[in-house]
Amino acid sequence: MSKEVILMADVAGLGQEGEVVRVAEGYLRNYLGPHKLAAPVTEATRRQLEKKRRQREQQLIQEREQAAALVKTMEQLSLTIPVKTGEGGQLFGSVTVADLLAALKAQGVELAKHQVLLAEPLRELGVFNVPVKLHPDLQATLKVWVVEE
């Protein structure tokens, strides 16, 4: 026997949130129901799902606005990273994402490690443009100066 349910969240191999699918009663009773992943098709569950969708849209709009403001801040920001060097300006070590995050934190900007898109560590003195992904569709460029200590 199978039952028609509305998915309240994305379920791998079954469907996306909001879809109406048919599942076995045991699957609904033992897994989908207790984990609040699906609910029987009723007008109340449709309203609940619509309310949840509107809240998520509002949250996404708010996150995008915050990211856009951070993009403006990041474009104006310039980081100077002093490093120890040897003969001929050769760096001892390199400038990594962790170094950039620490310098940003000192400037009052906190980012996650995965947001800084540094392909490889910086191993020489100079000025570098480092891309920073702040939102799925917003990216900023951070100017980094690597100078002698």
C-alpha positions in Angstrom: 0.0 0.0 0.0 1.3 3.5 -0.7 0.3 6.9 0.5 0.5 10.3 -1.1 2.6 12.8 0.9 4.1 16.3 0.6 7.9 16.4 1.2 8.6 19.0 3.9 12.4 18.9 3.1 14.6 17.6 0.3 15.0 13.8 0.5 17.7 12.2 -1.5 16.4 9.7 -4.0 12.8 10.8 -3.5 12.3 14.4 -4.4 12.6 18.1 -3.5 10.7 20.0 -0.8 7.1 20.8 -1.8 6.7 17.8 -4.2 3.8 15.5 -3.8 5.1 11.8 -4.0 3.7 8.4 -3.3 5.6 6.3 -0.7 5.1 3.1 1.2 3.1 3.4 4.4 6.0 1.8 6.4 8.5 4.3 4.9 6.3 7.2 5.9 5.5 5.8 9.4 9.1 4.7 10.3 11.3 7.3 8.6 9.7 10.2 6.9 7.1 11.0 9.5 9.3 10.8 12.7 12.1 12.9 11.0 9.5 15.5 9.8 10.5 15.0 6.2 7.0 14.4 4.9 3.4 14.9 5.8 0.1 13.7 4.5 -1.4 15.9 1.7 -3.8 18.3 3.3 -4.6 22.0 3.0 -2.9 22.7 6.3 0.4 21.1 5.2 0.2 23.0 1.9 -0.2 26.3 3.9 2.6 25.3 6.3 4.9 24.6 3.3 4.0 27.9 1.7 4.7 29.8 4.9 8.1 28.0 5.2 8.9 28.9 1.6 8.1 32.6 2.1 10.3 32.7 5.3 13.2 31.1 3.4 12.8 33.7 0.5 12.9 36.5 3.1 16.0 35.1 4.7 17.7 34.7 1.3 16.9 38.3 0.4 18.3 39.5 3.8 21.5 37.4 3.3 22.0 38.8 -0.2 21.7 42.4 1.1 24.2 41.7 3.9 26.6 40.1 1.3 26.2 43.1 -1.0 27.1 45.5 1.8 30.1 43.3 2.6 31.2 43.4 -1.0 31.4 47.2 -0.9 33.4 47.0 2.3 35.8 44.3 0.8 36.4 46.3 -2.4 37.6 49.3 -0.3 39.7 47.1 2.1 43.4 46.6 1.5 45.4 44.1 3.6 49.1 44.5 4.3 50.7 41.2 5.4 54.3 41.6 6.7 56.4 38.5 6.3 60.0 37.5 7.1 62.3 37.3 4.1 65.7 36.0 3.3 68.3 37.1 0.8 66.8 38.4 -2.5 63.4 38.9 -1.0 62.7 35.2 -0.7 59.9 34.5 1.7 60.3 32.1 4.7 57.1 30.1 4.2 54.1 31.6 2.5 50.9 33.6 3.0 47.9 31.2 3.4 44.2 31.6 3.7 44.6 31.4 7.5 46.9 34.4 7.4 44.4 36.3 5.3 41.5 35.4 7.6 43.6 36.6 10.7 44.4 39.9 9.0 40.7 40.3 8.0 39.6 39.6 11.6 41.9 42.3 12.8 40.2 44.7 10.4 36.8 43.7 11.8 35.7 41.4 8.9 35.0 37.7 9.7 34.8 35.2 6.9 34.8 31.4 6.6 37.8 29.6 5.2 35.9 28.4 2.2 34.9 31.9 1.1 38.5 33.0 0.3 39.3 31.6 -3.1 43.1 31.5 -2.9 44.2 28.9 -5.5 47.7 28.5 -3.9 49.6 30.2 -1.1 51.3 33.5 -1.9 55.1 32.8 -2.0 56.5 36.1 -3.1 56.4 39.8 -2.3 54.0 42.0 -4.1 50.4 43.0 -4.6 47.8 40.3 -5.2 44.0 40.4 -5.9 42.4 37.6 -4.1 38.7 36.7 -4.9 36.3 36.2 -2.0 32.9 34.6 -2.6 30.4 36.1 -0.2 27.2 34.8 -1.7 26.5 32.2 -4.4 26.1 35.1 -6.9 28.3 37.8 -5.3 32.1 37.9 -5.3 34.5 40.6 -4.1 38.2 41.1 -4.8 40.5 41.7 -1.9 43.7 43.6 -2.5 46.6 41.9 -0.5 50.0 43.5 -0.1 52.7 41.1 0.9 55.7 43.2 2.2 58.9 42.6 4.1 58.8 42.7 7.8 
